[in-house]
Amino acid sequence: MENDSNAAESIEEFFARYTGYLSAGDIEGLAAIFNYPSLAVTAMGCLAITEPRQSRDFFSQGQRFSGAEESKAYAPATS
C-alpha cells in the first residue's frame, strides 16, 4: 500500500501535518499518513488497522460525533 509518509520528516513536522489534517477535517490526508498495518489505541481498546479504509472510517466517526455535539450546543432553546 502506498502512503504519504516521508522518512526524513521530523516528529514535529509529522505532527504539524497530522494536526493540520485533523483540524481541516481532511480524512484522506489523515489516512494517507499512517503506515499499514498499524495499531490504534483508544479509550475503547486496541484495534489492528490493516488498510486505509479503517482509518477513514475511524476519523469519519469522529466528525459525525463532533458535528452532532456542536449542533446540540448551538441549538436554540425551545419553550
C-alpha positions in Angstrom: 0.0 0.0 0.0 1.2 3.5 -0.8 1.4 6.1 1.9 2.4 9.8 2.1 5.0 9.5 4.9 8.4 10.9 4.4 11.3 9.0 6.2 13.3 12.3 6.6 10.4 14.1 8.2 10.9 15.1 11.9 8.4 14.2 14.5 7.5 17.9 14.8 6.8 18.1 11.0 4.8 14.9 11.2 2.6 16.2 14.0 2.2 19.6 12.3 0.9 17.7 9.2 -1.3 15.4 11.4 -2.9 18.3 13.3 -3.3 20.3 10.1 -5.3 17.4 8.5 -7.2 16.8 11.7 -8.1 20.5 12.1 -9.2 20.7 8.5 -11.2 17.5 8.6 -9.1 16.1 5.8 -9.9 12.4 6.2 -8.0 11.3 3.1 -4.9 13.2 4.4 -5.1 11.5 7.8 -5.5 8.0 6.3 -2.5 8.6 4.0 0.0 9.4 6.7 -0.3 6.1 8.5 1.7 3.0 7.7 -0.2 -0.2 7.5 -0.7 -2.4 9.4 -1.0 -0.1 12.4 -2.3 -0.3 15.9 -5.0 2.1 17.1 -5.1 2.6 20.9 -8.2 4.4 22.2 -10.2 4.5 25.5 -12.4 1.8 23.9 -9.4 -0.6 23.5 -7.0 -1.5 20.7 -7.6 -2.3 17.1 -5.4 -3.6 14.3 -5.7 -1.3 11.3 -4.8 -3.1 8.2 -6.0 -0.7 5.5 -6.6 3.0 4.9 -10.4 2.4 4.8 -10.3 1.6 8.5 -8.6 4.9 9.3 -11.1 6.8 7.1 -14.0 5.1 8.9 -12.5 5.9 12.4 -11.9 9.6 11.6 -15.3 9.9 9.9 -17.0 8.6 13.0 -15.3 11.4 15.0 -16.5 14.0 12.5 -20.1 12.8 12.8 -19.9 12.7 16.6 -18.3 16.2 16.8 -20.8 17.6 14.3 -23.8 16.2 16.3 -22.4 17.6 19.6 -21.8 21.0 18.0 -25.3 21.2 16.6 -26.7 20.4 20.0 -24.6 23.1 21.7 -25.8 25.8 19.3 -29.4 24.7 19.0 -31.8 27.5 20.1 -33.8 26.9 23.2 -37.4 26.0 22.7 -40.3 26.5 25.1 
